[in-house]
Amino acid sequence: MIMTTPVPLEPDARSVEHLALTLRRLDEAHRRYRVHAAKIIDVGVTELTALVAVGDDPGITPSALARELALSSGAITAVIDRLERGGHIYRADNPADRRSVHLLLTNEGKSALRALATAYRYLLSTTGTDATITDALPQLDNITYALNTAAREQDTTPITELLGPPTHAA
């Protein structure tokens, strides 16, 4: 059951509400941009997310990639297969574990990520962003850290306090 009683917003709480709305809009804009970027390099959005993750963590294992993307082992295998067939990544033997592999970008994968990063930086440069944005970067880093921490933690107490306990059967 979702609680619907509105909570009065204090001046600081109004700022947080405005920030939440702005971040929600930014997240939706990023989602649309990822769809566009994925089309440009002829992959799906999930494949693009996996490609970026491999670029961010060269040598990541399939199981770690599955955890990062919250996908099953079967689903991540299909994603890896598609990226490998597309020439974006390759599997390298894991010398520490014969049953495992490391995922690495091919030159084509590196080139695709570089092109997307260049396009993204160019797009950001057209938004009127100037040196004053540097004042906000530490707060954005804090927000990023808080969101990543919440996503990785099993404790959902703040969410359940607002929404009530899960209603699905275990």
C-alpha positions in Angstrom: 0.0 0.0 0.0 1.4 3.4 -0.9 1.0 6.2 1.6 -0.7 9.2 0.0 -0.6 11.7 2.9 1.4 14.7 1.6 4.3 15.8 3.7 4.6 19.6 4.1 7.8 20.8 2.5 10.1 23.1 4.4 12.2 25.5 2.4 15.1 23.0 2.4 12.8 20.2 1.6 11.5 22.2 -1.4 15.0 22.4 -2.7 15.3 18.7 -2.4 12.0 18.2 -4.2 13.2 20.5 -7.0 16.5 18.6 -7.2 14.6 15.2 -7.3 12.4 16.5 -10.1 15.4 17.8 -12.1 17.3 14.6 -11.6 14.3 12.5 -12.7 14.1 14.6 -15.9 17.8 14.3 -16.4 17.6 10.5 -15.9 14.8 10.3 -18.5 16.8 12.4 -20.9 19.8 10.1 -20.4 17.6 7.1 -21.1 16.4 8.6 -24.4 20.0 9.5 -25.3 21.2 6.0 -24.5 18.5 4.6 -26.9 19.8 7.1 -29.6 23.4 6.2 -28.9 22.7 2.5 -29.0 21.1 2.9 -32.5 24.1 4.8 -33.7 26.5 1.9 -33.0 23.9 -0.7 -33.9 23.4 -2.3 -30.6 20.6 -2.6 -28.1 20.4 -0.4 -25.0 21.4 -3.4 -22.7 24.3 -4.1 -25.0 25.4 -0.5 -24.8 25.2 -0.6 -21.0 27.3 -3.7 -21.0 29.8 -2.2 -23.4 30.3 0.8 -21.2 30.7 -1.4 -18.2 33.4 -3.5 -19.9 35.1 -0.2 -21.0 34.9 1.1 -17.4 36.2 -2.2 -15.9 38.4 -4.0 -18.5 38.7 -7.7 -17.7 35.4 -7.8 -15.8 34.0 -11.4 -15.6 30.6 -12.3 -17.0 29.3 -13.0 -13.5 30.4 -9.6 -12.3 28.9 -7.9 -15.4 25.7 -9.8 -14.7 25.6 -8.4 -11.1 26.4 -4.9 -12.4 23.5 -5.0 -14.9 21.2 -7.0 -12.6 20.8 -9.7 -15.3 20.6 -13.5 -15.0 23.6 -15.6 -16.2 21.6 -16.7 -19.2 20.7 -13.1 -20.1 24.2 -11.8 -19.7 25.6 -14.7 -21.9 23.2 -13.6 -24.7 24.3 -9.9 -24.3 28.0 -10.9 -24.4 27.4 -13.2 -27.4 25.7 -10.3 -29.3 28.6 -7.9 -28.4 31.2 -10.4 -29.4 29.4 -11.2 -32.8 29.2 -7.4 -33.4 33.0 -7.2 -32.9 32.8 -4.9 -29.8 34.2 -7.2 -27.1 36.1 -10.5 -26.8 36.5 -13.2 -24.2 40.0 -13.7 -22.8 41.0 -16.7 -20.8 41.2 -16.1 -17.1 44.6 -17.5 -16.0 43.5 -17.7 -12.4 40.4 -19.8 -13.2 40.1 -22.0 -16.3 36.3 -22.0 -16.0 36.1 -18.2 -16.2 36.9 -15.5 -18.8 37.6 -11.9 -18.8 35.7 -9.5 -21.0 37.7 -6.9 -23.0 37.0 -4.3 -25.6 38.1 -4.9 -29.2 39.6 -1.9 -31.1 36.1 -1.5 -32.6 34.5 -1.4 -29.2 37.1 1.1 -28.0 36.5 3.3 -31.0 32.7 3.2 -30.5 33.0 4.2 -26.9 35.5 7.0 -27.8 33.1 8.3 -30.5 30.1 8.2 -28.1 32.1 10.0 -25.4 33.2 12.7 -27.8 29.6 13.2 -29.0 28.4 13.4 -25.4 31.0 15.9 -24.4 30.2 18.0 -27.5 26.5 17.9 -26.6 27.2 19.0 -23.0 29.4 21.8 -24.4 26.3 23.2 -26.2 24.2 23.6 -23.1 25.8 26.9 -21.9 27.7 25.1 -19.2 30.5 27.2 -17.9 33.0 27.2 -15.0 30.2 27.8 -12.5 29.2 24.2 -12.9 32.4 23.1 -11.0 30.7 24.5 -7.8 28.0 21.9 -8.2 30.2 18.9 -9.1 31.0 17.8 -5.6 27.3 17.7 -4.7 26.6 15.8 -7.9 29.4 13.3 -6.9 27.7 13.0 -3.5 24.3 12.3 -5.1 26.0 9.7 -7.4 27.6 8.0 -4.4 24.4 8.0 -2.4 22.4 6.5 -5.4 25.1 3.8 -6.1 25.3 2.9 -2.4 21.5 2.6 -2.1 21.3 0.5 -5.2 24.0 -1.9 -3.9 22.6 -2.2 -0.3 20.1 -4.8 0.6 18.6 -2.6 3.3 15.5 -0.9 1.9 14.3 0.7 5.2 13.9 4.2 3.8 11.8 2.9 0.9 9.7 0.6 3.0 9.0 3.4 5.5 7.5 5.5 2.7 5.8 2.8 0.7 5.1 0.1 3.3 6.4 -3.5 3.1 6.5 -5.4 -0.2 3.2 -6.9 -1.0 4.4 -9.7 -3.2 4.6 -13.3 -1.9 8.1 -14.6 -1.1 
